[in-house]
């Protein structure tokens, strides 16, 4: 049976963010996957999610780093991570003994410091947030040799997350290697329940005998528990001929020479990004395990992730008094109170400017979901805290300093930005995109927006020669 690359999605790929364990840069992984014609590509770096922004960008970018056009169709970026799963996040980290051997054995009797691999993937934005939480807490609370999570934490943050069993170091596979089929089956059942059947058993073969030996058990387990199997390749470099470079890279992680017989290396040169045809040569007798990778990818809603990441402002909730319906309504009340406090309540110019800025903020929310009202209230809150606690504050900067609204909210201070400074509030919202309001609606001087754009371009293109005393004029 022949397979095309449209029939397969690589679901186990490492980048340089798997520190000293891969020589593939995230942008190169995305570009190569697009060149090969895969419908999607997943990233599963060890213990972190650092490659995610780059993968989202480069799976659909139209230009490379040098500005050259990329004439390739975009593909789906699947955001994952190969987490370290421990018996308990608290074991080992807080078990401080003088004897390192005793600490390791007492803390994690499973060997290899007790940290077992598990691949997690974000199905949607909820899953994105949950994996971010797991990643953060693995470093801040669970770090012991590696950033770790445990089953208890995982079960609390599994919504919107898909998982697979990873490599031989995975919790299911390692028990199969040691002949503990019932234990492995029990673990697989628990994980399948935690992830609400968004759970897959991985099979892979890179010439390692143990990988081949446990495949029959994986198929048996799949049949008994009704858990699908997916074929993967543990990709650490792009092409087979890159294996020697990968070996040198791994030696660097140990500070060993390649001539040292104890240096870390892959015994077989099979850990590269394989095509569907190459996967078919290994698993062609059971084609469903290859096709299942596409079915996995179809479960992932990357659009939901991107929409929530880039489709507006993501802000913490700010509590407002119950008598106000919206943050904008509360901010407006505070602004007019502030107008009196700074002594501008009888100034037609300042009153007109404040009305315009309040209206701009309202329209930015309605048209593009940019919630500047909540943002300003949050900034106002911590600025006031700083003042109350004698924390040094600057007067404000750039287009924020130009705002009459921010002055009335007490966020900025200093000379009058409107009369003395003659600064332009319009720069704050980035009117070059013309997404927020129309010039005609608010009586802009003709072509003022274009003048702002041209001024900023000129400033961006030349070197900053004058000394601003450490103040960023933007």
Buried (B, 14 or more C-beta within 10 A) or exposed (E): EEBEBEBBBBBBBBBBBBBBBBBBBBBBBBBBBBEBBBBBBBBBBBBBBBBBEBBBEBBBBEEEEEEEEBEBEEBBBBBBBBBBBBBBBBBBBEBEEEEEEEBBEEBBEBEEBBBBBBBBBBBBBBBBBBBBBBBEBBEEBBBBBBBBBBBEBBEEBBBBBBBBBBBBBBBBBBBBBEEEBEBBBBBBBBBBEBBEEBBBBBBBBBEBEEBBEBBEBBBEBBEEBEBBBBBBBBBBBBEEEBBEEBBEBBBEEEEBEEEEEEBEBBEEBBBBBBBBBBBBEBBBEBBEBBBBBBEBBEEBBBEBBBEBBEEEEEBEEBEBEEEEEBBBBBBBBBBBEBBEEBEBBEBEEBBBBBBBBBEBBBBBBEEBEBBBBBBBBBBBEEBEEEEEEEEEEEEBBEBBBBBBBBBBBBBBBEEBBBEEEEBBBBBBBBBBEEEBBEBEEBEBEEEEBEEBBEEBEEEEEEEEEEEEEEEEEE
